[in-house]
Structure formats: structure tokens, C-alpha cells
């Protein structure tokens, strides 16, 4: 049976991006269905059968009778299905760090996520960010630096080859670009590698072609 992934607007939905990248990483064929978030029919659509098990949250992965509605859970479900080595570093120490980084991304960095929502169709210059968001950015850059220095010598990604850690931090890459963060050279090189990945290119192009606009995500933060 073909997997079905339900996602939100590609321009804005960071968690949908993670779920979609996880499906791509699995190598399995999947059908995707986009549901525009927060439009006039959103409340009604959340009650539809495909969305109801998750209380209307996206992404949602359907695999026969299995329903998984959290991005990290989708990633782990697919890793169990196709082999964990496809998603996580082979080295035990690297794998431990990658999992810790993924978990911290999943549950943390709320100031940055709230102040700088994902919007792949916008760029801002000269923004003033809060101290809390700045601290989040510094923490992320520190994690990236450690991963690259310790385990990233065999390729351009956090742990050398593309992994679950890169999937979880992909929306942060987009935020750093959208909001004009000043970054050290190693981080800029990493961001360029992520943005050049064919899957990110495909997602970005689809985001540009979307017709839907969510006004609350279009206003410059702080204005």
C-alpha cells in the first residue's frame, strides 16, 4: 500500500517540511496531499477523516491502518521501516549526538520559532531580534559547529552525509536566510549545501508556486 503524507502550505509549514524530507529520505514511494492552513474552511476540514486522528495537525503519515502525526515520530517510523542506518549516523557516538540534536530541535528554540516563522517567499534585512531569539541562534550555531567539527569531515552536512539531523534543522536553515542572520563561514557553507540539495530545491519551487497566502505570516515580525 502506498504511503500518504498530508502536509500544510509549503511556504510556511516547517513541520510539514520535516515530514516530507523524512519520506524522501526513506526512499519509499508516497503520495502527498496539501491542505491549506487557516483558510475559511480550515475548522471544517480539521474534522475530515484524513485529519481527525491528529486533531488537525500536520504533517500526518498514513500507512495502511497506521497513522503518525508528528514529524519526529514520522521520521522514526520510517527509519524502523527501511533501516535506521538510512537516517542516522553509523558511528555510535555521532548517532547519539544526532539524536540529541533532533530532540532539542523538536522541543526547543521556541523564541526563534515564534519570532521568526518560516516563510520561504520572504527575505528581511536589518531586523532586530530579541535576546531570547539571539540565544537560540547561538545555541544552534554551537551545535552545528560541534557536529561539523567532530563528525562532518566526510561531507557537507552536519554529520557528513545527509541524515535525520539535517532534516530536523532544515527549517532553521530557511529562517536564517529569511531573516538575514549574520552567520560564521562554516554555517553559511552548511546552509548553502542544504539549500542546494535537490529535495530542498523541489520544496522551495513548490512553495513559490503555491497560490495560498497566510496574512499573519506575511507581516514583518515586530510590525
N, C-alpha and C positions, 0 to 999 in steps of 0.2 A: 504494500500500500504506500502511495506517495505521501510524504510529509507535507503538511500545510502550515505555513507561517503567516500569522496575522500581525501586521505592523501598522504603526501610525505614520503620519506625514514624514517623509524622508528629510525634509528641510529642518525639522525641529526635534524629532523623537530620538534622543540619544540612546535610550534603552532598546528601541527597535533596531538601531544600527548595530548594537552589540549582538542581538539575537540573530540578525541577518548574517553578520560576519561569521558567527558560530556555525550557522547552517552551511555557509560557503566552505568553511574550514573542514567540515565533516566529509565533504566530497559526495554527499548523498543528494539525489535529486529532490527538490522541494518546490511546491507551488507557493507563491506569495500573494497575499491579499492586503491591500492598503485600505484602512478605514480612516477617513479624515477626522482628526480630533477636534472636539469643542465646536463643531458647527451646529446648525439649528436642529439637526436630527440626532445629535450625539447621545442625549439622555435616552432616547428611544432605542437607538442602535445598541447601547450597552446591554440591553435586555435580550438581545438576539442570542440564539443558541451558541454561535461560534464564540461570542464574547462573554457570555454569562458565567462560565466557570471561574473567570478571573476577576469578576466584579468590574469588567470593562477596562482592565489594564492591558497594555500592550508592551512587548510582544507576547504572543501566545503561539505555542507549537502544538499542533495536533499530529499524533502518530497513532492511527487506529483509535483505540479507546483511551490512550494516554493523552493527557492534557497538561502541558507545562507552561506556566505563565510568568516566569521570572527569567531575566536574561542570563544570570549566572547559573540558574537551575537548567535552563535550556542548554547552555554550554556543557555542563557536567553530564546531562542526559545523553547528549550526542557523543561526548567523549567515551562514555560507557558503551555506547552502541558501536562505535567504529574503532575504538582503541585509544587509550589515553595518551599514548605517545604522539598522536596526531595533534594534540592540543597543548601538551605540557612538555617542558624540557626533560630530556632523558636523565641528565645528571640529578641526583637526589637533592643535593644542596640547592642547585638552581631551581628545581621544581618546588622546593619548599618556599623559596623566596617569591617565585612567580605566583604561587597560590596566596601567599600573604598579601602581596600587592593587589591581586584581583579582589580579595576580600575587603581590603581597605578602600578600594575604589567603590565597591558595591555599597558599602555602608557609610562612607565618609565624604569629606570635602563638600559639605552642604553649602557653606557660604559661597564658594566658587560656582557651584551648580545653580544656586538661586540667583546670584547677581549677574551671572553670565550664561543665560540659557543658550542652548545650541541653536544656531541659525546659520545654515550653510549658504545663504544667499546675501549675507550682510558682512561688511567689514567696518570697523570703527577705528578712529585714530584719536590719540590724546585723551583716552578715557582715564578717569581717576577711580581706582578701585579701593575698596575698604581694606583695612588692615587684616581682617579675617580672611578675605579672599587672597590677599598677597601671601599670607602664611600658608594657605592651602597650595598655592602655586609653588612656593619654595619647597614645601614638603614633597610635592610631586616631582619637581626637578631633582631633588635629592635622591628619591627612589630611582628615577631614570638613570641618574649618574652612577649609582652603585651597581645597578643591573648591567649597564653597558660596560662599566669598568671590570666587573668580575666575570661576566658571562657572555658579553656581547661581541667578542672579538671575531667570531666566525661569520658574522653577517651584520646587516644594518639595523636589526630590530633589537628590542630590549634584551633578549636572551640569544641573540644571534639570528636564529631562524624565527619565522613568524609563529606566534604562539597565542595562547589564551590571554596572556598579559597584554599583548598588543591590541587584541580585540577589546578588552575592558577599558583601555586608555585611549582608544581611537576617538571618542567624542571630546576628550580633553585636548587632543591634538587640534581638532577643529575649533574649539573655544579659544585656544591660544592664538590661532590665526584670526578668527573673527574679531577678537577684542584687542588685537595689536600688542600682545605681551612682548616685552623685550626679553630675549632668551639668549643664553650662552650658546656658543658654537655647536657643542655636541648635541644640544636639544634641537637646535634648528636643523641639523643634519638628520636627526631621527625623524622629525616632523616631515621633512621632505621625502624621506623614504616611505613613511606611512601614506602620505598623500599620493605618492606615485604608484602605490600598489594598485593593480587592476581592479580589485574589488572596491576600493575606495573611489577610484575614478568612476566606476559604474554607478555607485551610490550617489556621488556628487552630481553626475549628469542627470540622473533621475530626479534629484532634488530640484535642479534648475528647471526641469520641465514640468514640475507639478503646478497645477492651477490654484491650489488652495493656499490661502493666506490666513494666518492666525495673528490678529492685530496686536494682542498683548505681547507677542514675541518680536514684533517689528519695531517697537519704540526703543530708542536708545536707552539703556539702563540708567536710572537716576534722573530721567526727564519725564 
